[in-house]
Amino acid sequence: MHSLKILYVDTERVWRGGQDQLFSLILGIRDRQHQVWLAAPSDSPLSGKALQSGIETYFFGQRNELSPWAFLQLWKILGKQDFDIIHLNTPRPLVLGGLASKLRGVPLRVCSRRVNFPLSSPLSRLKYNWMQESVVTVSVSIRRTLIEGGVRPDLIKVIYEGVDLDWVDSQQAPAPGYGNRGLVVGTVAYFSPEKGHHTLVEAVPRVLSRVPDVHFVLVGGGALLSTLKARVEALGIQKNVTFTGFRSDSEALMKNFDVFCLPSISEGLSSAILVAMASRLPIVATQAGGIPELVIDGETGILVPPDDSDQLAVGLCKVLESPQLREKMGIAGRQRIEETFTLERKLNETEKLYLSMLASASDQAKDFG
């Protein structure tokens, strides 16, 4: 089998689900005897983890989508190796990465799309339709959104994210830090508007009125953290709510949860739900984006409408009041991950996509030759 030379590009300076999933992809593809490089900001957690793992990393930052400086950086990076593939993990470098790699003669451009926001401009359609040979989405819902936005269906390939089950199972729960206060509802997500944390905070008093002995743990950092803390204090529920801030051990921390909740308003798929289900946690989440492709309502969790704190509270109470239901949903969730959402499957499908598209490009070159 041909050993590929792949450059992965990520422009984020934070660690979110997209960076976690890219990191597992890079390591997994390297383990399959392909050569991998990363281009990412020097101060990003992803760069740090890549360097610690022996991944050759080029420091690359891009704040403006059409930055001439960023184009020059990419141009220089792409000249360092005879790359077969450039795989762009974030939207910002799609135009410049696509253009620079075309001019450098890189055979294949692939990009990932993990968010479910509608495409907002003709430039967005251009950068997918003209700049990429393949657009990998992490859910059917995102694929549908892209097609509605004008992206050619033949470009889009759905490859679900995956979980390393052995790694999840090896995690040891840390000391909680918030005392032993009965049942724990936890969430892990960056504090941004689309994650819907405000819905969960508004649901807390309703839950406590029915199930008083519950503690809520909100893991993550982000711009809305101070606003949410202020709302918790205004509601007088601070004794029942803990904000942990960003935690690099969030997967281990989930071992202390009894229920996992994700109240997203918009969602691609959710890496956090994947880990929670792998950890045998029942899920209470919203019918947003790709979540219903992952969580089967009534079997592995309970799904409610987005931005509806009353219905979220009802769903949480139903699960919290029944130990049998929590156990049943947790077992079913783990089984679903084992069947459909493993890291091995993600690696298989991604590697197959790379090889098949390069073979197709090679055949086309021969035909034109």
C-alpha positions in Angstrom: 0.0 0.0 0.0 1.2 3.5 -0.9 2.5 5.5 2.1 0.8 8.9 2.0 2.3 12.2 2.9 -0.4 14.3 4.5 -0.4 17.8 5.9 -3.1 18.6 8.4 -4.0 22.3 9.0 -5.8 23.7 12.0 -6.1 27.4 12.9 -7.8 27.2 16.3 -5.9 28.3 19.5 -8.4 26.5 21.8 -8.9 22.8 22.5 -12.4 21.7 21.5 -14.0 18.6 20.0 -12.7 19.3 16.5 -9.1 19.4 17.7 -9.5 16.3 19.8 -10.9 14.4 16.9 -8.1 15.7 14.5 -5.4 14.7 17.0 -6.8 11.1 17.2 -7.0 11.0 13.4 -3.4 12.2 13.0 -2.0 9.6 15.4 -4.2 6.8 13.9 -3.1 7.6 10.4 0.5 7.7 11.4 0.1 4.3 13.1 -0.9 3.0 9.7 2.5 3.8 8.3 1.6 7.1 6.6 3.7 10.2 7.0 1.9 13.1 8.7 2.7 16.7 9.5 0.7 19.4 11.3 0.4 23.2 10.6 -1.1 25.0 13.6 -0.6 28.0 15.8 2.5 27.8 18.0 0.5 28.6 21.1 -2.3 26.1 20.5 -2.9 23.0 22.7 -3.0 21.0 19.5 0.6 22.0 18.6 1.8 21.1 22.1 0.2 17.7 22.0 1.5 17.0 18.5 5.1 17.9 19.4 4.9 15.8 22.5 3.8 12.9 20.3 6.6 13.3 17.9 4.5 14.9 15.1 6.6 17.3 13.0 4.7 20.6 13.4 5.0 23.8 11.4 3.8 26.8 13.3 1.1 28.6 11.3 -1.5 31.2 12.3 -4.3 32.8 10.3 -6.7 35.3 11.7 -8.0 36.7 8.4 -9.5 34.5 5.8 -7.7 36.3 2.9 -4.5 37.2 4.7 -1.5 37.5 2.3 0.8 36.7 5.2 -1.0 33.5 5.9 -0.8 32.6 2.2 2.9 33.1 2.2 3.3 30.9 5.3 1.3 28.1 3.7 3.2 28.5 0.4 6.5 28.0 2.3 5.2 25.0 4.3 3.8 23.3 1.2 7.2 23.6 -0.4 9.0 21.6 2.4 7.6 18.2 1.4 6.1 16.5 -1.7 2.7 16.2 0.0 0.0 14.0 -1.5 -2.8 15.5 0.6 -3.6 18.7 2.5 -6.4 18.2 5.0 -7.9 21.4 6.3 -9.6 20.9 9.7 -11.0 24.4 10.2 -12.9 26.7 7.8 -10.6 29.8 7.9 -7.8 28.4 5.7 -10.0 26.8 3.0 -9.5 29.6 0.4 -5.8 30.2 0.9 -5.0 26.5 1.6 -6.9 25.5 -1.4 -5.2 28.1 -3.6 -1.7 27.5 -2.3 -1.9 23.7 -2.6 -3.3 23.9 -6.2 -0.4 26.2 -7.2 2.1 23.9 -5.4 0.6 20.9 -7.3 -0.6 19.0 -4.2 -2.9 16.3 -5.8 -5.7 16.2 -3.2 -7.4 18.8 -1.0 -9.7 17.5 1.8 -11.5 19.6 4.4 -13.6 18.7 7.5 -16.9 20.4 8.3 -17.9 19.9 11.9 -20.3 22.8 12.5 -23.9 22.9 11.4 -24.2 26.7 10.6 -25.7 27.6 7.2 -23.3 28.9 4.5 -23.7 32.6 4.5 -22.0 33.9 1.3 -21.1 33.1 -2.3 -17.4 32.9 -1.0 -18.4 30.0 1.3 -19.9 28.1 -1.7 -16.8 28.9 -3.8 -14.3 27.6 -1.2 -16.0 24.3 -1.0 -17.0 23.7 -4.6 -13.9 25.0 -6.3 -11.1 24.7 -3.6 -11.8 21.1 -2.4 -11.8 17.6 -3.9 -13.7 16.2 -0.8 -15.6 17.7 2.1 -15.8 15.4 5.1 -18.8 16.0 7.3 -19.3 14.4 10.7 -23.1 14.0 10.3 -25.8 13.6 7.7 -27.3 16.8 9.2 -24.2 18.9 8.2 -24.2 17.3 4.7 -27.8 18.4 4.3 -27.0 21.9 5.5 -24.1 22.2 3.0 -26.2 20.9 0.1 -28.9 23.5 1.0 -26.2 26.1 0.9 -25.1 25.2 -2.6 -22.3 22.7 -2.1 -22.2 19.9 -4.8 -23.5 16.7 -3.2 -20.8 14.6 -5.0 -18.1 16.4 -3.0 -19.5 15.5 0.4 -18.6 12.4 2.3 -20.1 11.6 5.8 -17.5 10.1 8.2 -18.7 9.9 11.8 -16.3 10.7 14.5 -15.0 7.8 16.6 -13.9 7.0 20.1 -10.9 5.0 21.3 -12.8 2.7 23.7 -9.6 1.3 25.3 -8.5 4.8 26.2 -11.9 5.8 27.6 -12.0 2.6 29.7 -8.5 3.3 31.1 -9.5 6.8 32.5 -9.6 7.0 36.3 -12.1 9.3 37.9 -10.4 12.2 39.8 -11.6 13.4 43.2 -14.8 15.3 42.4 -13.9 18.6 44.2 -17.5 19.5 44.9 -18.3 17.0 47.7 -20.5 14.0 47.7 -23.9 15.5 46.9 -26.0 12.7 45.5 -26.6 12.4 41.8 -24.5 14.4 39.3 -25.6 15.9 36.0 -22.6 16.9 34.0 -21.9 18.6 30.7 -18.6 19.2 28.8 -18.6 21.9 26.1 -17.0 25.2 25.2 -19.1 28.1 26.6 -20.4 29.6 23.3 -24.0 30.5 22.4 -24.7 27.5 20.2 -24.0 25.1 23.1 -27.1 26.3 24.9 -25.7 26.4 28.5 -28.3 29.0 29.4 -31.1 26.5 28.8 -29.5 24.1 31.3 -29.0 26.8 33.9 -32.7 27.8 33.6 -33.7 24.2 34.0 -31.8 23.6 37.2 -34.4 25.1 39.6 -37.2 23.0 38.0 -35.1 19.9 38.4 -34.3 20.6 42.0 -37.9 21.1 42.8 -38.5 17.5 42.0 -35.1 15.9 42.7 -33.4 18.0 45.4 -30.3 15.9 45.8 -28.7 16.7 42.4 -25.4 18.5 41.6 -24.7 20.1 38.2 -21.1 20.2 36.9 -20.4 22.4 33.9 -16.9 21.7 32.4 -15.4 24.1 29.9 -14.2 27.6 29.3 -15.2 30.4 27.0 -16.7 33.8 26.6 -20.0 33.1 28.3 -18.6 31.7 31.5 -19.0 34.9 33.6 -22.5 35.5 32.3 -23.6 32.0 33.2 -22.0 32.3 36.7 -23.9 35.5 37.3 -27.2 33.9 36.2 -26.6 30.9 38.6 -26.1 33.4 41.5 -29.2 35.3 40.5 -31.2 32.1 40.6 -29.7 31.2 44.0 -28.6 27.8 42.8 -24.8 28.2 43.3 -24.7 25.5 45.9 -25.9 23.0 43.4 -23.8 24.1 40.4 -20.0 23.8 39.9 -18.1 25.5 37.1 -14.8 23.6 36.7 -13.3 25.7 33.9 -11.4 24.0 31.1 -10.2 20.6 32.1 -7.8 18.5 30.1 -9.0 15.4 32.0 -12.7 15.9 31.1 -13.1 12.4 29.9 -11.9 11.1 33.3 -14.1 13.6 35.0 -17.2 12.1 33.3 -16.7 9.0 35.4 -18.1 11.0 38.3 -21.3 11.8 36.3 -24.6 9.9 36.6 -26.2 11.7 33.6 -24.7 13.6 30.7 -26.6 16.6 29.4 -25.9 18.7 26.2 -28.5 21.4 25.6 -27.1 22.6 22.2 -29.0 24.9 19.9 -26.8 24.0 17.0 -24.5 20.9 16.9 -22.5 19.0 14.3 -22.3 15.7 16.2 -20.7 16.2 19.6 -17.5 14.5 20.6 -18.5 14.9 24.3 -21.6 12.8 23.8 -19.5 10.1 22.1 -17.3 9.9 25.1 -20.2 10.0 27.5 -22.0 7.1 25.7 -18.7 5.2 25.7 -18.6 5.7 29.4 -22.1 4.2 29.8 -23.8 7.4 30.7 -27.5 8.1 29.8 -27.9 11.2 27.7 -30.3 14.1 27.9 -29.8 16.4 25.0 -31.5 18.4 22.3 -32.8 17.5 18.8 -30.2 19.7 17.3 -28.1 19.0 14.2 -26.5 15.6 14.3 -27.4 14.7 17.9 -30.4 12.5 16.8 -28.0 10.5 14.6 -26.0 9.6 17.7 -28.5 9.5 20.5 -31.6 7.3 20.0 -34.5 8.9 21.8 -35.9 6.5 24.5 -33.1 4.0 24.1 -29.7 5.6 24.7 -31.1 8.9 26.1 -33.9 11.4 26.0 -34.0 14.2 23.3 -35.9 17.4 23.8 -36.5 20.5 21.6 -33.6 23.1 21.7 -33.9 26.2 23.8 -36.7 24.8 26.0 -35.7 24.7 29.6 -39.0 23.2 30.7 -38.7 20.2 28.5 -35.0 19.8 29.3 -36.0 19.7 33.0 -38.7 17.1 32.4 -36.2 14.9 30.5 -33.6 15.2 33.2 -36.1 14.4 36.0 -37.3 11.3 34.1 -33.7 9.9 34.0 -32.7 11.0 37.5 -35.8 9.5 39.1 -35.1 6.0 37.7 -31.8 4.1 38.4 -33.1 1.3 36.1 -33.6 3.7 33.2 -30.1 5.2 33.7 -28.5 1.8 33.7 -30.5 0.6 30.7 -29.7 3.7 28.6 -26.0 3.6 29.6 -25.6 0.0 28.5 -27.4 0.7 25.2 -25.3 3.8 24.6 -22.1 1.9 25.0 -23.3 -0.8 22.6 -24.2 1.9 20.0 -20.7 3.3 20.2 -19.1 -0.1 19.9 -21.2 -0.8 16.8 -21.1 2.5 14.9 -18.7 5.2 16.4 -15.3 3.6 17.0 -12.0 5.2 16.3 -11.0 2.2 14.2 -14.0 2.7 11.9 -13.2 6.4 11.5 -9.6 5.6 10.6 -10.7 2.9 8.1 -13.1 5.2 6.3 -10.7 8.2 6.2 -7.8 6.1 4.9 -10.1 4.5 2.3 -11.2 8.0 1.2 -7.7 9.2 0.8 -6.5 6.2 -1.2 -9.5 6.0 -3.4 -9.4 9.7 -4.3 -5.7 9.7 -5.0 -6.2 6.6 -7.2 -9.0 8.4 -9.1 -6.8 11.5 -9.5 -4.0 9.4 -10.8 -6.3 7.7 -13.4 -7.6 11.0 -14.6 -4.0 12.3 -15.0 -3.2 9.2 -17.1 -6.2 9.8 -19.3 -5.2 13.4 -19.9 -1.7 12.3 -20.4 
